[in-house]
Amino acid sequence: MGLFGFGKSNDEKVSHLHHKGVNLGKKERFEEALECYNEAISIDPEVWGLWFSKGSALSELGRFEEALECYNEATIVDAWKIRWEAWFCKGQVLSHLGRYEETFECFDEAIKIDRTNPDFWTWKSFALEKLGRHEEALTCVNEVIRLGPENSDSWHGKGLILKKLERHEESEQCFAKAKELGYVK
């Protein structure tokens, strides 16, 4: 509570606005969610989660350049670099914008924080593929498979990369493994 018990403290206001924005986002009311995040940020711009949530809402609206600015701010506010979310989403936004070279720092930072999340390796592989760096993409996909050997999409993706590398026999083995695991186009 505020001074003499009247009103809410700034921390409580920020928390309330953040939760309200998140709930509006769950209802796909992203413009209204943005209003909450903007108000909360005007009270306390040092809360990384506000920038992250605002970036997520902007991404949902297809406003990727603005989302990128928010994710940049979230990575700056997270000075201890313990939150992978902003790095990962920043990399995804850069991918959507076709700025693949810039994604590597993002995915690498996320991987430094949590090496066991296959999504980081998958998106890094995707960016490498877009740049024609197939051997490096293959290394990432192998890590995804190491983390989740029953993922049929990963085996199929590995098959596609091997096919581009003209390693046809290995490629067919991966496609067979993907099918065995239930891969459906």
N, C-alpha and C positions, 0 to 999 in steps of 0.2 A: 504494500500500500504506500501511497505517497505521504507527504508531510502531514502529520496529525491524523493519518488514516484516511484522508480524502483522496479519491482518485487512484490511478494506477501509477506505479513507477515506470520509468522509461523501459526497463527490461521487460516488465509485464506487458506493456503496450506493444513492444517489438514482437514478443512471443505470441501474443494474441493475433496480431496482424499476420505474422508468418503462418500460423496454423490456419487462419481464415483463408489466406491465399492458397495454401496447399489443398484445403477442402474444396475451394472453388475450382482449382485445377483438376481435381478428381472428377468434377462434374463438367469438365471441358469448358469452363467459363474463364478462359485464359486472360481476356482483357480485364475482367474484374480482379482476377488474381494479381495481375500486374499493378493495379492501383494499390492493393494491399502491400505488395513488396516495395513499391516506390515510397509509400508513406513510411514503412518500417525503416527503409534505408535512409530516409531523411532524418530519422531519429538516431539511428546507430549504423553508420556505414561500415563498421568493422566486424560485422557478423557474416562470416563466409556463406552460411546457409541461405541467407537472403539473396545474395548474388547468384548462388547456384540455382535456387528456385526461380528467380527471375529469368535466368538464362534458359531454364527448362521450359518455362511458359512461352518465352519468345521463340524457342525452337519449335514448339508445337504449332505456333502461328506462322512458321516458315520465315521468320525474321532472323535469319542466321547471322548476319553481320552484327546485329545488336546483341544476340545471344553470345556471340564470341566475346564481345566487350565484357559482358557479365562474367563469363567463365574466366576471362583474364583477371578480372578483379578478384574473383573467388580464389584463384591460385595465389594471388599476391597477399590477400588477407590471411590465408592459411600458411603463415610464415614457417611453421614447423613441418610442412609438407607431410601431413599425416592423413590427409583426405584425398582419396583417388578419384572421387566422383567428378570434380570439376575438370581434372586433367582428362579423364576419359571422355566426358561430354564435349569438351573443347576439341578433342581429336575427332570425334564424330561430326561436329559442326564443320570443321575444316575439310573433312572428307566430303560432306554434302556440298561444300563450296568448290570442290575439285582442287583444293590446295594440299595435295597429298604429301609433298616434301615437308610441310609444316606439321604434319600429324605425328611424326616420329618422336619429337620431344615429348609430346603429350602422352602417347602410349607408353613410351619408355619411363616417364615419371610415374604413371599409374602402375607399371610393372615393378618399379623399384619399391613401391608401397605394398603391393600384393602380387607376388609372382604366380600365385595359384589361380588367378581368375582367367579362365580361357577366353573370355570376351576381349580382353586387352590384346591377347596374341592374335585372335581372329581378325580384329579390326586393323592391327598392324600389318598382318598378312595381306588383307584386302588392299591397303594403301600401297604396299610393295608391288602387288600384282598390277595395280593401275599404272605403276611406273615401269613395268617390265622387268622388275628385279625378282625373277622367279626363284632363283636359288635361295635368296633371303626369305622370300615368302614361304618356301618349302620348310625352312628351319622353323618358322613361326607355327606353321600348321602341324609340324611334328610335335611341337610343344603342346599344342591344343590336344592332340591325340594322346600324348603322354598323360595329360591331366584328366582326360575323359575318353578312354579308349572305346567306349560304346556309343559315341556320337557319330551317327551315320553321315550327317552333313559334313563333318570334318574329313571323314574318309573320302567322300565325294569331292570335296574341295582339293584334297591332296591329289586325287586322280586327275583333276583338271590341270593342276600345276604341272604334274609329271607329264601329262600329254603335251603341254606347251614346251616342255623341255625335251620332247621327243623320246621320252623313256616309256614307250608304249606298253611293254609287258608289265612293268610296275604299275602303270596307270590302270590297266585292266584289272590287276589284282585289287587295287584300291576301290574301283567301281564295284567289283564283286563283293568286297567286304562291306561297302556301304549298303548294297542291296540286301546282303545277309542280315544287316542290322536294322533293316526296315526303311531305307532311304526311298523317298517318293519324290519325283520331280515336281 
